[in-house]
Amino acid sequence: MSMLKTFAAVDMTATGELAALELGETPFQVGGNALLYFPAAIGGAGVITLEGSPDGTDWATIRTLNAAQTAARWVELTDLPAYIRMDVTTAGTGSFTPSLHGVQ
């Protein structure tokens, strides 16, 4: 049982959806909690929409993040979906590889 899932590298200079992470196993239970870690804050005027899905097909916004929300590096997530992905909706600067940390 891993307490860590890593997203694909995020390039903030281009918009687009990143590959989804499939959750559902301990400690990433659907409806549970996790911490999202950003090794660097979102750069410039960049915006990421964090999206969740029950089936990997139909997506809904969980949270919208920018430099201010990621400056502290940790973002608490509650009520985890079965799938989660990042969508760079507004280009900014820089790149980083965020990770999801399980909480029990």
N, C-alpha and C positions, 0 to 999 in steps of 0.2 A: 504494500500500500504506500503509494507516494503521496507526500504532503505538498507536492509542487507540480504545476503544469506551466509550461512556457509557451507563450504566443510566438508566432513568427515575428521576425524583426519588422518594426514599423518605420517606414520612410515617410516622414512628415512633409516632404516636398511634393508628394503626389497624392491625390485623393483616390479612394477605393476601399473595398471591403477586404479584410484579411481572412485567412482560413479560420474556421470555427474550431473551438475546443469542445469535445464531447465530455460532459460531466456525468454525474449519476452514481459514481462509486464513492465509497468512503475515502477521504473526508468531504468529497464534493457532492453531497447528496442534494437532490432536487429539493428546494425549499430551505436548504441550509445556508450557512454563512461562509465567506472567504475574504481574504485580503488581496487586493490587486496592487502589485508593486511596480512602480515606474523607476528605473535606474536613473532617469533624467526627466525633468519636467518637459511637457510639450513645449516646443519652441515657437517663437513668434506668435502669430495670430492663429495658429493651428487649433483645430477642434476635432476631437474623436467622439463618435457616438458609440457607446457600448450597447450592444444589442443581444437579446436573448430569444431563444426559440424552444418550444416544447418538442419539436420534431426535426429541426435542422432545415426547415423549408419556410415557415412563416416566422418573420422576425419582428420584434418590437423593441423600442428604445428602453433601456434600463436606466441609463444615465448619460448625460452629455458632459464631456470633460475638456478643459482648456488648461493653459499654463497655471492659472490660479489654483485650480482643483488638484493639480498633480505636483505642485511645488513641494508639498510635504512628503511626496513619494509613495505614500500608502493611501489607498482608497478602500473603505469598508464596503462590502457587498452583502446584502441580505436577500433571502428568498431566491436562491440560485435557480436558474432554468436548467433544462437538460443540455442545452448547447449555448455557448457564448462566443461572440466575435467582436472585433473592433472594426469600425468603419471610419476612415479618415474623411470627414465631410468638408473640412476647410484646410487647405494646405498651409503648412507653416515652415519651420526649419528643423533640421537635425533628424536623427534616427536613434532608436533604442529598441531593446527587447524586453517587453514587460512580462511579468509572471504572476500566476495565481497561486496563492498559498492557502492551504486548507486550514480550517479552524474547527476544533471539536469542543 
